Amino acid sequence: EMGSMEDGTMVAVAMVFGPALILVGLVATLVSDIGSYILLGGLFLFFLIIGIALVTGHAIGLVAGVNSMTESERKEYDLKKVGRAVGLFMLYCSVMPLLILDFTAGLFAIYMTVFLLILVWLLWYINVRCRRTSR
């Protein structure tokens, strides 16, 4: 459990304050250099909070396709495993805004290569290892 927070509270906070910080950062970039830090911080917090919510077993409904599954389709998957895997991916994504602060093309290329490898692994993992029944 996440302490005294209800399941949806942390996600609601992320959904409101993450995009709000991002918008404030976008506007602030027009005025000052500090705006880019606000923007990147908003992105970092947004991915971080959603990642934590998914890894801890909350907010599985944020994973694409889960809400449109029928009850029998939901029973085919271990949704806790799916949430944990997607949450870890979101935590990895939260690092990207921090890398932009000290941008180098080489670091970006490495990050994106690992990103794509993780994405391919994630698709395999969810479709093979998170499935309760074989096709």
Backbone bond lengths (Angstrom), bond angles and torsions (degrees), N, CA, C in turn:
res aa  C-N    CA-C-N  psi(-1)  N-CA   C-N-CA  omega(-1)  CA-C   N-CA-C  phi
1 E - - - 1.462 - - 1.526 110.64 -
2 M 1.295 115.16 157.77 1.457 122.03 -178.26 1.527 110.60 -98.73
3 G 1.298 117.67 46.28 1.459 119.91 179.99 1.512 110.36 73.56
4 S 1.327 116.55 -135.94 1.458 119.72 -177.40 1.530 112.51 -92.50
5 M 1.344 116.80 -2.09 1.468 119.56 179.32 1.521 110.31 -70.81
6 E 1.311 116.15 137.58 1.451 119.74 174.27 1.521 108.02 -75.92
7 D 1.334 115.90 162.29 1.463 120.72 -176.04 1.524 114.30 -49.85
8 G 1.302 117.19 -46.55 1.453 120.22 -173.49 1.518 115.28 -84.25
9 T 1.311 118.64 -12.29 1.467 121.13 -173.68 1.517 112.23 -63.69
10 M 1.336 117.11 -48.38 1.458 120.52 -177.92 1.527 110.67 -64.09
11 V 1.323 116.50 -40.45 1.457 120.79 179.15 1.526 110.16 -66.57
12 A 1.329 116.84 -41.19 1.470 120.21 179.02 1.526 110.78 -62.41
13 V 1.323 116.27 -41.32 1.462 120.38 177.64 1.524 109.80 -60.42
14 A 1.336 116.74 -45.76 1.466 120.81 179.79 1.523 110.98 -63.00
15 M 1.320 116.93 -40.21 1.462 120.98 -177.11 1.529 112.24 -70.69
16 V 1.311 117.14 -25.96 1.464 120.30 179.31 1.526 110.88 -90.88
17 F 1.341 116.90 -53.28 1.453 120.47 -172.20 1.522 113.86 -79.92
18 G 1.335 117.81 -30.93 1.465 120.05 177.30 1.521 111.41 -59.27
19 P 1.346 118.12 -60.98 1.467 119.83 178.23 1.536 113.09 -61.52
20 A 1.340 117.97 -32.85 1.470 120.24 178.03 1.524 110.11 -63.84
21 L 1.329 117.41 -46.04 1.465 120.73 177.06 1.521 111.10 -62.46
22 I 1.322 116.85 -39.26 1.458 120.95 179.12 1.524 110.23 -62.80
23 L 1.338 116.81 -44.74 1.474 120.19 178.34 1.527 112.01 -64.63
24 V 1.334 116.20 -43.65 1.464 120.08 177.40 1.526 109.50 -59.88
25 G 1.327 116.07 -41.92 1.458 120.79 178.61 1.506 112.69 -63.44
26 L 1.344 116.89 -40.86 1.463 120.29 177.97 1.523 111.52 -61.68
27 V 1.335 115.79 -45.09 1.467 120.02 178.76 1.522 110.34 -66.58
28 A 1.331 116.65 -41.80 1.468 120.82 -177.66 1.522 112.14 -67.13
29 T 1.329 118.27 -26.06 1.470 119.95 178.72 1.520 110.63 -65.45
30 L 1.324 117.05 -24.90 1.466 120.46 177.26 1.516 111.33 -71.49
31 V 1.321 116.70 -25.53 1.458 122.23 -174.50 1.528 112.25 -100.65
32 S 1.326 116.66 -40.97 1.462 119.62 -169.44 1.524 111.32 -149.49
33 D 1.318 116.23 162.11 1.461 121.50 176.53 1.530 111.71 -68.35
34 I 1.303 116.50 -25.43 1.473 120.01 -177.98 1.527 110.87 -65.32
35 G 1.308 117.50 -21.86 1.466 121.79 179.88 1.510 112.63 -59.31
36 S 1.330 116.95 -37.56 1.463 119.04 -179.48 1.530 110.37 -66.75
37 Y 1.327 116.83 -33.53 1.467 119.70 177.16 1.527 110.96 -68.53
38 I 1.316 116.80 -38.87 1.472 121.11 177.12 1.529 109.67 -64.40
39 L 1.327 116.18 -45.12 1.461 121.78 179.79 1.526 111.37 -60.19
40 L 1.321 116.02 -50.19 1.464 120.32 -178.84 1.532 111.58 -67.58
41 G 1.325 116.62 -35.84 1.461 120.67 176.03 1.517 111.36 -64.16
42 G 1.330 116.61 -39.77 1.466 121.13 177.25 1.520 111.67 -62.65
43 L 1.330 115.96 -43.84 1.470 120.04 177.59 1.530 110.75 -62.78
44 F 1.334 115.67 -44.84 1.463 120.83 179.47 1.531 110.72 -58.41
45 L 1.338 116.68 -50.57 1.472 120.42 -178.70 1.523 112.35 -63.11
46 F 1.324 116.40 -39.87 1.460 121.49 -179.76 1.531 110.34 -59.58
47 F 1.329 117.11 -54.11 1.466 120.71 179.82 1.524 111.69 -64.56
48 L 1.320 116.75 -38.33 1.462 121.40 -179.22 1.528 111.51 -62.63
49 I 1.315 117.11 -48.44 1.468 121.35 -177.77 1.525 110.88 -66.69
50 I 1.330 117.24 -43.73 1.469 119.85 178.36 1.526 109.61 -64.21
51 G 1.331 117.22 -40.54 1.465 121.13 178.18 1.514 111.83 -61.05
52 I 1.326 116.60 -46.35 1.468 120.79 179.13 1.529 110.39 -62.73
53 A 1.327 116.70 -43.34 1.472 120.37 -179.89 1.527 110.86 -60.43
54 L 1.326 117.49 -40.77 1.464 120.45 -179.46 1.526 111.98 -72.76
55 V 1.322 117.27 -43.24 1.467 121.04 -178.75 1.523 110.84 -62.28
56 T 1.320 117.00 -35.46 1.463 120.74 -178.36 1.533 113.10 -84.59
57 G 1.328 116.85 5.61 1.459 120.50 175.03 1.510 115.00 90.91
58 H 1.310 117.89 7.99 1.463 121.74 177.43 1.526 108.54 -97.91
59 A 1.284 117.39 161.53 1.461 123.88 167.40 1.519 114.47 62.26
60 I 1.323 118.70 33.56 1.469 120.45 178.71 1.529 110.37 -61.86
61 G 1.318 117.04 -23.24 1.462 121.09 178.77 1.521 113.53 -64.42
62 L 1.331 117.64 -15.11 1.464 120.38 177.74 1.526 112.73 -77.99
63 V 1.331 117.39 -14.12 1.461 120.66 179.17 1.529 108.00 -75.76
64 A 1.323 115.86 127.78 1.460 121.23 -176.16 1.524 111.30 -55.52
65 G 1.309 115.70 131.22 1.454 121.52 175.57 1.511 115.41 93.85
66 V 1.325 118.20 -21.17 1.469 120.30 -176.23 1.526 110.98 -65.00
67 N 1.326 117.46 -42.28 1.468 120.31 -177.56 1.524 112.93 -68.67
68 S 1.345 116.90 -24.69 1.466 118.99 -178.48 1.528 112.72 -92.22
69 M 1.347 116.96 -0.74 1.469 120.48 178.12 1.521 111.03 -72.62
70 T 1.328 115.24 146.89 1.461 119.14 171.50 1.533 107.45 -77.53
71 E 1.315 116.51 167.75 1.468 120.35 -179.12 1.530 110.97 -61.55
72 S 1.332 117.01 -37.63 1.473 119.33 179.66 1.537 110.77 -69.11
73 E 1.328 117.79 -34.48 1.469 120.76 176.71 1.533 110.44 -67.72
74 R 1.327 116.54 -38.46 1.471 120.41 178.90 1.527 111.12 -62.68
75 K 1.329 116.07 -35.27 1.466 120.08 -179.63 1.529 112.16 -69.91
76 E 1.346 116.77 -18.62 1.463 120.74 179.40 1.527 112.20 -73.41
77 Y 1.334 117.39 -19.70 1.462 121.80 -174.95 1.515 112.18 -117.25
78 D 1.315 116.27 148.34 1.458 122.58 170.16 1.538 105.08 -86.84
79 L 1.324 116.32 95.24 1.464 120.94 -172.60 1.528 112.61 -66.62
80 K 1.327 117.72 -25.71 1.477 119.35 175.48 1.521 110.24 -65.79
81 K 1.330 116.65 -41.87 1.464 120.76 177.40 1.526 110.65 -64.27
82 V 1.330 116.14 -41.76 1.468 120.72 178.86 1.526 109.29 -60.91
83 G 1.328 117.18 -47.69 1.463 121.48 -179.87 1.515 112.26 -61.12
84 R 1.320 116.15 -41.56 1.464 120.30 179.27 1.533 110.82 -63.76
85 A 1.326 116.92 -43.98 1.471 121.09 -179.00 1.532 111.07 -65.18
86 V 1.326 116.86 -46.66 1.464 120.37 -179.94 1.533 110.03 -67.34
87 G 1.325 117.20 -36.46 1.461 121.28 177.59 1.522 112.08 -62.69
88 L 1.334 117.12 -42.53 1.465 120.25 177.08 1.522 110.65 -63.10
89 F 1.336 116.30 -37.41 1.469 120.34 176.47 1.532 110.54 -63.84
90 M 1.322 116.75 -41.11 1.472 120.47 178.26 1.526 110.82 -64.55
91 L 1.336 116.92 -37.92 1.460 119.91 176.59 1.529 110.20 -63.27
92 Y 1.326 117.08 -39.45 1.469 120.10 176.04 1.533 109.87 -62.76
93 C 1.335 116.24 -41.36 1.470 120.76 179.33 1.528 111.53 -63.60
94 S 1.331 117.40 -28.50 1.469 119.95 -178.91 1.528 111.80 -67.35
95 V 1.326 117.25 -19.64 1.465 121.00 179.02 1.529 111.37 -72.51
96 M 1.321 117.17 -29.70 1.473 121.39 -174.78 1.529 113.77 -54.08
97 P 1.330 119.44 -49.10 1.474 117.83 179.68 1.527 112.68 -59.38
98 L 1.324 117.39 -32.12 1.463 120.31 179.21 1.522 111.12 -70.66
99 L 1.342 116.61 -33.93 1.467 120.14 177.68 1.530 111.23 -66.52
100 I 1.321 116.27 -32.39 1.464 120.14 -178.65 1.529 110.86 -64.56
101 L 1.335 116.79 -28.34 1.462 119.95 178.69 1.524 111.69 -60.33
102 D 1.330 116.86 -33.74 1.459 121.62 178.49 1.521 107.74 -123.01
103 F 1.321 116.32 63.06 1.463 122.67 -169.97 1.522 112.40 -70.39
104 T 1.327 114.60 126.81 1.460 121.72 167.50 1.521 106.30 -135.32
105 A 1.310 116.81 143.86 1.462 120.77 -176.79 1.524 111.23 -62.07
106 G 1.333 117.09 -38.21 1.461 120.37 -179.37 1.514 112.08 -64.45
107 L 1.331 116.22 -44.89 1.461 120.97 179.21 1.524 110.50 -63.31
108 F 1.329 116.18 -40.63 1.461 121.10 178.51 1.522 110.49 -63.20
109 A 1.330 117.27 -43.69 1.473 121.39 -179.88 1.526 110.54 -62.20
110 I 1.320 116.96 -42.52 1.468 120.85 178.24 1.527 109.91 -63.57
111 Y 1.344 116.31 -47.06 1.465 120.61 -179.35 1.527 110.53 -58.65
112 M 1.333 116.94 -46.09 1.468 120.34 -176.93 1.528 111.80 -68.62
113 T 1.325 117.56 -34.84 1.463 120.54 176.86 1.526 109.61 -63.84
114 V 1.326 116.16 -47.31 1.465 120.62 178.12 1.523 109.81 -63.49
115 F 1.341 117.86 -40.46 1.461 123.61 178.02 1.529 110.18 -55.33
116 L 1.335 117.10 -49.18 1.462 121.06 -178.54 1.525 111.46 -66.86
117 L 1.335 117.12 -39.40 1.463 120.28 177.09 1.533 110.92 -63.05
118 I 1.322 116.64 -42.98 1.470 120.42 178.21 1.527 110.54 -64.44
119 L 1.327 116.44 -39.39 1.460 120.47 179.77 1.531 111.12 -62.70
120 V 1.330 117.36 -44.15 1.465 121.09 177.33 1.525 109.70 -63.04
121 W 1.357 116.64 -44.84 1.458 120.50 178.17 1.535 110.44 -60.32
122 L 1.337 116.90 -42.49 1.466 121.86 -178.00 1.530 110.75 -60.55
123 L 1.327 116.58 -44.54 1.471 119.86 178.43 1.522 110.93 -61.66
124 W 1.341 116.99 -43.45 1.464 120.50 177.36 1.525 110.35 -63.59
125 Y 1.321 117.45 -48.65 1.460 122.86 -175.73 1.531 111.57 -58.44
126 I 1.331 116.08 -45.95 1.469 119.62 -178.40 1.526 110.91 -67.14
127 N 1.329 116.88 -40.25 1.466 119.63 -177.08 1.520 114.27 -80.64
128 V 1.339 118.00 -20.56 1.460 120.39 -178.30 1.528 112.14 -111.57
129 R 1.313 117.85 -54.29 1.461 121.53 -172.80 1.533 114.12 -83.25
130 C 1.324 117.45 -23.61 1.474 119.86 -179.46 1.534 111.75 -93.22
131 R 1.300 116.37 -1.48 1.465 121.11 -178.85 1.536 108.92 -83.83
132 R 1.326 116.10 130.12 1.471 120.50 178.98 1.529 110.78 -80.98
133 T 1.322 115.61 -32.90 1.463 120.43 -178.89 1.519 109.31 -118.48
134 S 1.323 116.94 144.69 1.464 119.06 177.86 1.516 108.64 -82.94
135 R 1.317 114.67 153.15 1.465 119.03 -177.93 1.504 111.20 -73.91
